[in-house]
């Protein structure tokens, strides 16, 4: 099976139906196949709470999930990817939308831009799966600006000989340019100009399905192409993703909480673009635990399986050597008194292997002392990145006996 087929995430049945529909459109030159699709196969689409539609994923680990939160598919785009941005709408804006899917994130960006600016907007949409983009043509538009995105998607699918007809009637405004790349995002980013993007939307379905789009090497490309005041937004709160951003040279902060219990992640070369620190325990686990080992994809061409297996091996090698074991969330108990004797014994067995006698030892308190200055609002000095790097440095000193 090709990487393209491995990487797609929409339900197998609707994937086949979409391919069949557009093949029939091409061969017959009949627009009815596309126009009737949604009503004929409406049961494959999921109505979310704000009235916009999502679609089911293929079965992953014996589970089927929707591509968007049930709280609201288009609302999620505005809350997670638009509101955190600090665009200067007096200037031209350039956005990279990775895993563009149905086009909702780009559509939300267009809506916000039209409301606030008369400058120029450029959006580069990247999606490996043509049928997923085609699904964006079939779903009812949740906002008028989605029709603009649909036009750009259709133009590219016609150019690639996937779609046979130009049915979208909306015009793309003269001051908006939308480029659609139907390919592996890892290959796309290597071709993009340095220091050119004001924002990057990173929206893969999950890190376990697409770790290649959350790797340190991929983030290093982000660091090259993003502007100094640019912001990356992603929905995940994953420790390896956040550590990957740090190792790639980014500051990190807490993203909005919407439809989930935890906030996502924001990253920027400039700490002043990020308002809120990560939760304190998240910082401690990223800095000190093997859970913070990032995904690696040397060459930006490895399979998901290789990347996941490689990280598992590196976690095993780091545990008790350069990192505290993540078992029972051991690092978060540093500097804390523990009442549960059973868990305390497990925690302190893990700590002793790193030359930390107990949770309340001088060594333990030294490592997490930096968290005493923790504030929810972060600034140029007191921020999640700096605290995480300092704790990593202190753990290394203790392990080496210094």
C-alpha positions as CSV (number, residue, x, y, z in Angstrom):
1,X,0.0,0.0,0.0
2,X,1.3,3.5,-0.9
3,X,2.1,6.2,1.7
4,X,-0.8,8.2,0.3
5,X,-3.3,5.4,1.1
6,X,-1.8,4.8,4.5
7,X,-2.0,8.6,5.3
8,X,-5.6,9.1,4.3
9,X,-8.0,9.2,7.2
10,X,-11.6,9.3,5.9
11,X,-13.9,6.3,6.2
12,X,-13.1,3.6,3.7
13,X,-16.6,3.3,2.3
14,X,-17.0,7.0,1.6
15,X,-13.4,7.2,0.3
16,X,-14.4,4.6,-2.4
17,X,-17.7,6.4,-3.1
18,X,-16.0,9.7,-3.6
19,X,-13.5,8.2,-6.1
20,X,-16.3,6.5,-7.9
21,X,-18.4,9.6,-8.1
22,X,-15.7,11.8,-9.6
23,X,-14.7,9.0,-12.0
24,X,-18.3,8.9,-13.2
25,X,-18.3,12.7,-13.5
26,X,-15.2,12.6,-15.7
27,X,-16.4,9.8,-18.0
28,X,-20.0,11.1,-18.4
29,X,-19.5,14.9,-18.1
30,X,-22.7,14.8,-16.0
31,X,-22.9,17.1,-13.0
32,X,-25.6,15.1,-11.2
33,X,-23.2,12.6,-9.6
34,X,-21.6,15.4,-7.6
35,X,-24.7,17.4,-7.0
36,X,-26.7,14.4,-5.6
37,X,-23.8,13.0,-3.5
38,X,-24.6,14.6,-0.2
39,X,-28.3,13.7,-0.1
40,X,-27.6,10.2,-1.4
41,X,-24.9,9.5,1.2
42,X,-25.8,11.8,4.1
43,X,-25.5,9.1,6.6
44,X,-21.7,9.2,6.2
45,X,-21.6,12.8,7.3
46,X,-21.9,13.9,11.0
47,X,-23.8,17.1,11.9
48,X,-22.0,18.9,14.7
49,X,-23.5,21.2,17.3
50,X,-22.9,24.4,15.4
51,X,-24.7,23.1,12.3
52,X,-21.6,22.3,10.3
53,X,-20.8,18.8,9.0
54,X,-17.9,16.6,9.8
55,X,-17.1,13.1,8.5
56,X,-16.1,9.8,10.1
57,X,-12.5,8.6,10.1
58,X,-11.5,5.1,9.0
59,X,-11.3,2.6,11.8
60,X,-8.1,3.2,13.8
61,X,-7.3,0.9,16.7
62,X,-10.9,-0.5,16.5
63,X,-12.4,3.0,16.8
64,X,-14.1,5.3,14.4
65,X,-14.0,9.1,15.2
66,X,-15.2,12.2,13.5
67,X,-12.6,14.5,11.9
68,X,-13.8,17.4,14.1
69,X,-15.1,17.9,17.6
70,X,-18.9,17.3,18.0
71,X,-19.0,20.8,19.6
72,X,-18.7,22.3,16.2
73,X,-16.6,21.6,13.1
74,X,-16.3,25.2,11.8
75,X,-16.3,26.7,15.3
76,X,-13.3,24.5,16.0
77,X,-11.5,26.2,13.1
78,X,-12.2,29.7,14.4
79,X,-11.4,28.9,18.1
80,X,-8.3,26.8,17.7
81,X,-6.7,28.2,14.6
82,X,-7.9,31.8,14.1
83,X,-8.4,33.4,17.5
84,X,-4.9,32.6,18.8
85,X,-3.3,34.5,15.8
86,X,-2.0,38.0,16.2
87,X,-2.2,39.1,12.6
88,X,-1.2,42.6,11.6
89,X,-4.0,43.2,9.1
90,X,-2.4,46.4,7.9
91,X,0.1,44.1,6.2
92,X,-0.2,41.2,3.7
93,X,-0.8,37.8,5.4
94,X,0.6,34.4,4.3
95,X,-0.8,31.2,5.8
96,X,0.2,27.5,5.5
97,X,-2.6,25.1,6.1
98,X,-1.3,21.6,6.6
99,X,-3.8,18.7,6.4
100,X,-6.3,21.1,4.9
101,X,-9.0,18.4,4.8
102,X,-12.4,19.8,4.0
103,X,-11.0,23.3,3.9
104,X,-12.6,24.6,7.1
105,X,-9.4,26.1,8.6
106,X,-8.6,28.1,5.4
107,X,-12.2,29.2,5.1
108,X,-12.2,30.5,8.6
109,X,-9.0,32.4,7.9
110,X,-10.6,33.9,4.8
111,X,-13.7,35.0,6.7
112,X,-11.6,36.7,9.4
113,X,-9.3,38.3,6.8
114,X,-12.2,39.7,4.8
115,X,-13.7,41.2,7.9
116,X,-10.5,42.9,9.0
117,X,-8.3,43.7,6.1
118,X,-8.0,45.2,2.6
119,X,-4.5,43.9,2.1
120,X,-3.5,40.7,0.3
121,X,-4.0,37.2,1.7
122,X,-2.1,34.1,0.4
123,X,-3.1,30.6,1.7
124,X,-1.1,27.5,0.8
125,X,-3.3,24.4,1.5
126,X,-1.6,21.0,1.7
127,X,-3.6,17.8,1.7
128,X,-2.2,14.4,0.6
129,X,-5.6,12.9,-0.2
130,X,-7.5,14.1,-3.3
131,X,-10.7,12.4,-2.2
132,X,-10.5,14.2,1.2
133,X,-10.3,17.5,-0.6
134,X,-13.1,16.4,-2.9
135,X,-15.2,15.7,0.1
136,X,-14.8,19.4,0.9
137,X,-16.7,20.1,-2.4
138,X,-19.5,17.7,-1.5
139,X,-20.3,18.9,2.1
140,X,-22.6,21.9,2.6
141,X,-20.6,25.1,3.2
142,X,-20.8,26.1,6.8
143,X,-19.9,29.7,6.1
144,X,-20.0,31.7,2.8
145,X,-16.2,31.8,2.6
146,X,-16.1,28.1,2.3
147,X,-17.4,28.5,-1.2
148,X,-14.2,30.5,-2.0
149,X,-12.1,27.6,-0.7
150,X,-14.2,25.2,-2.7
151,X,-13.4,27.0,-5.9
152,X,-9.7,26.8,-5.3
153,X,-9.9,23.1,-4.4
154,X,-12.0,22.4,-7.5
155,X,-9.6,24.2,-9.8
156,X,-6.7,22.1,-8.5
157,X,-8.7,18.8,-8.8
158,X,-9.7,19.6,-12.3
159,X,-6.0,20.5,-13.1
160,X,-5.0,17.1,-11.7
161,X,-7.7,15.4,-13.8
162,X,-9.4,14.1,-10.7
163,X,-12.6,16.2,-11.2
164,X,-14.1,16.5,-14.6
165,X,-16.3,19.6,-14.3
166,X,-16.0,23.1,-13.0
167,X,-19.2,23.5,-11.0
168,X,-18.2,26.0,-8.3
169,X,-19.5,29.5,-9.2
170,X,-17.9,31.6,-6.5
171,X,-15.1,33.9,-7.5
172,X,-11.9,34.1,-5.5
173,X,-11.4,37.8,-4.6
174,X,-8.5,39.5,-6.4
175,X,-6.6,40.1,-3.2
176,X,-6.8,36.5,-2.1
177,X,-4.5,33.8,-3.6
178,X,-5.1,30.1,-2.7
179,X,-2.6,27.5,-3.7
180,X,-3.6,23.8,-3.3
181,X,-0.9,21.1,-3.0
182,X,-2.1,17.5,-3.2
183,X,1.0,15.8,-1.9
184,X,3.0,14.7,1.2
185,X,3.4,17.9,3.3
186,X,6.9,16.8,4.2
187,X,7.9,17.3,0.5
188,X,5.9,20.5,0.2
189,X,7.6,22.3,3.1
190,X,11.1,21.6,1.7
191,X,10.2,23.6,-1.4
192,X,8.8,26.6,0.4
193,X,10.6,29.9,0.8
194,X,12.3,30.8,4.1
195,X,10.9,33.4,6.4
196,X,7.6,33.6,4.5
197,X,4.6,32.5,6.7
198,X,2.7,34.5,9.3
199,X,0.9,31.4,10.4
200,X,1.0,27.6,10.1
201,X,-2.1,25.6,10.8
202,X,-1.0,22.0,11.7
203,X,-4.1,19.8,11.7
204,X,-3.3,16.1,11.2
205,X,-5.8,13.6,12.5
206,X,-3.6,12.2,15.3
207,X,0.1,11.9,16.2
208,X,-0.2,8.1,16.4
209,X,-1.5,7.9,12.8
210,X,0.8,10.6,11.4
211,X,3.8,11.1,13.6
212,X,5.8,12.1,10.5
213,X,3.8,15.4,10.6
214,X,4.9,16.0,14.2
215,X,8.5,15.2,13.9
216,X,11.5,17.3,15.0
217,X,12.8,17.4,11.5
218,X,9.4,18.6,10.2
219,X,9.4,21.3,12.8
220,X,12.9,22.4,11.8
221,X,11.4,23.2,8.4
222,X,8.7,25.2,10.1
223,X,11.4,27.2,11.9
224,X,13.0,28.0,8.5
225,X,9.8,29.1,6.7
226,X,8.0,31.0,9.4
227,X,8.5,34.7,10.1
228,X,10.0,35.8,13.4
229,X,6.5,36.9,14.7
230,X,4.7,33.9,13.1
231,X,2.6,31.5,15.1
232,X,2.0,27.8,14.6
233,X,-1.3,26.4,16.0
234,X,-2.1,22.7,16.5
235,X,-4.9,21.0,18.6
236,X,-2.6,18.5,20.4
237,X,-1.3,18.8,23.9
238,X,1.1,15.9,23.3
239,X,4.5,16.0,25.2
240,X,6.6,14.7,22.3
241,X,5.1,17.4,20.0
242,X,5.8,20.2,22.4
243,X,9.3,19.0,23.0
244,X,9.8,18.7,19.3
245,X,8.9,22.4,18.9
246,X,11.4,23.3,21.7
247,X,14.2,21.3,20.1
248,X,13.4,22.9,16.8
249,X,14.0,26.4,18.3
250,X,10.4,27.5,19.2
251,X,8.9,29.0,22.3
252,X,5.6,27.2,23.2
253,X,2.4,28.2,24.9
254,X,-1.0,26.9,25.7
255,X,-3.6,26.9,22.9
256,X,-7.4,27.3,23.3
257,X,-9.5,24.7,25.0
258,X,-12.4,23.8,22.7
259,X,-14.2,20.5,22.6
260,X,-11.5,18.8,24.6
261,X,-10.4,18.8,28.3
262,X,-7.0,20.2,27.4
263,X,-5.8,23.1,25.4
264,X,-3.8,22.7,22.2
265,X,-0.3,24.0,21.5
266,X,1.0,27.3,20.1
267,X,4.6,27.8,19.0
268,X,6.5,30.9,17.8
269,X,10.1,32.0,17.4
270,X,9.0,35.1,19.5
271,X,7.9,34.4,23.1
272,X,6.0,37.7,23.1
273,X,3.5,36.2,20.6
274,X,2.4,33.6,23.2
275,X,0.3,34.6,26.1
276,X,-0.1,31.6,28.3
277,X,2.2,29.0,29.8
278,X,1.7,25.3,29.6
279,X,0.3,23.7,32.7
280,X,3.0,23.3,35.3
281,X,2.8,19.5,35.4
282,X,3.0,19.4,31.6
283,X,6.3,21.4,31.7
284,X,7.7,19.0,34.3
285,X,6.8,15.9,32.4
286,X,8.2,17.2,29.1
287,X,11.5,18.3,30.7
288,X,12.2,15.3,32.9
289,X,10.3,12.2,31.7
290,X,10.8,9.8,28.8
291,X,7.3,10.8,27.6
292,X,9.0,14.0,26.3
293,X,11.1,12.2,23.7
294,X,10.2,13.7,20.3
295,X,9.3,12.0,17.1
296,X,12.2,11.8,14.7
297,X,12.0,11.5,10.9
298,X,15.6,11.8,9.4
299,X,15.4,12.6,5.8
300,X,11.7,13.5,6.1
301,X,10.8,10.2,4.3
302,X,10.2,7.5,6.8
303,X,7.1,5.5,7.4
304,X,4.8,6.1,10.4
305,X,5.7,2.6,11.7
306,X,9.4,3.4,11.6
307,X,8.9,6.7,13.4
308,X,6.8,5.2,16.2
309,X,9.1,2.3,16.7
310,X,12.2,4.5,16.7
311,X,10.7,6.7,19.4
312,X,9.7,3.7,21.5
313,X,13.3,2.5,21.3
314,X,14.7,5.9,22.3
315,X,12.3,6.2,25.2
316,X,13.4,2.8,26.4
317,X,17.1,3.8,26.1
318,X,16.5,7.1,27.9
319,X,14.5,5.7,30.8
320,X,16.6,5.7,34.0
321,X,19.6,7.0,32.0
322,X,18.9,10.5,30.8
323,X,15.2,10.7,31.7
324,X,13.1,9.8,34.7
325,X,10.6,7.0,34.0
326,X,7.2,8.2,33.0
327,X,5.6,5.3,35.0
328,X,2.9,6.6,37.4
329,X,3.8,10.2,36.2
330,X,6.9,10.0,38.5
331,X,8.4,13.5,37.7
332,X,5.3,15.5,38.8
333,X,5.9,14.3,42.4
334,X,9.3,16.0,42.7
335,X,9.3,18.4,45.6
336,X,6.0,17.0,46.9
337,X,5.1,15.0,50.0
338,X,3.3,11.8,49.1
339,X,0.6,10.1,51.3
340,X,-0.1,7.0,49.1
341,X,2.7,4.7,50.3
342,X,2.2,2.2,47.4
343,X,2.7,4.8,44.7
344,X,5.4,6.5,46.7
345,X,7.5,3.4,46.7
346,X,7.2,3.1,42.9
347,X,8.0,6.8,42.4
348,X,11.0,6.7,44.6
349,X,12.3,3.5,43.0
350,X,12.3,5.4,39.7
351,X,13.9,8.5,41.2
352,X,16.8,6.6,42.9
353,X,17.9,5.3,39.5
354,X,18.4,9.0,38.5
355,X,20.4,9.8,41.7
356,X,17.4,11.5,43.3
357,X,17.0,10.0,46.8
358,X,13.3,10.9,47.4
359,X,10.6,13.3,46.2
360,X,11.5,15.8,48.9
361,X,15.3,15.5,48.7
362,X,17.6,18.4,48.0
363,X,18.1,17.0,44.6
364,X,14.4,16.8,43.8
365,X,13.8,20.3,45.0
366,X,16.8,21.6,43.0
367,X,15.5,20.2,39.8
368,X,12.0,21.7,40.0
369,X,13.0,24.9,41.8
370,X,12.5,26.8,38.6
371,X,8.8,26.1,38.8
372,X,8.5,28.2,41.9
373,X,8.5,31.2,39.5
374,X,5.7,29.7,37.4
375,X,3.1,32.2,36.2
376,X,0.1,31.5,33.9
377,X,1.0,34.5,31.9
378,X,4.4,34.1,30.3
379,X,6.9,36.7,29.2
380,X,10.3,37.0,27.4
381,X,12.2,35.5,30.4
382,X,9.7,33.5,32.5
383,X,8.1,31.1,30.0
384,X,7.5,27.4,29.4
385,X,10.5,27.0,27.0
386,X,13.0,28.5,29.4
387,X,11.7,26.6,32.4
388,X,11.7,23.3,30.5
389,X,15.3,23.8,29.3
390,X,16.5,24.7,32.8
391,X,14.9,21.6,34.4
392,X,16.5,19.4,31.7
393,X,19.9,20.9,32.5
394,X,19.5,20.4,36.2
395,X,18.4,16.8,35.8
396,X,21.5,16.1,33.8
397,X,23.7,17.6,36.5
398,X,22.1,15.4,39.2
399,X,22.3,12.3,37.1
400,X,26.0,13.0,36.5
401,X,26.6,13.5,40.2
402,X,27.3,17.2,39.9
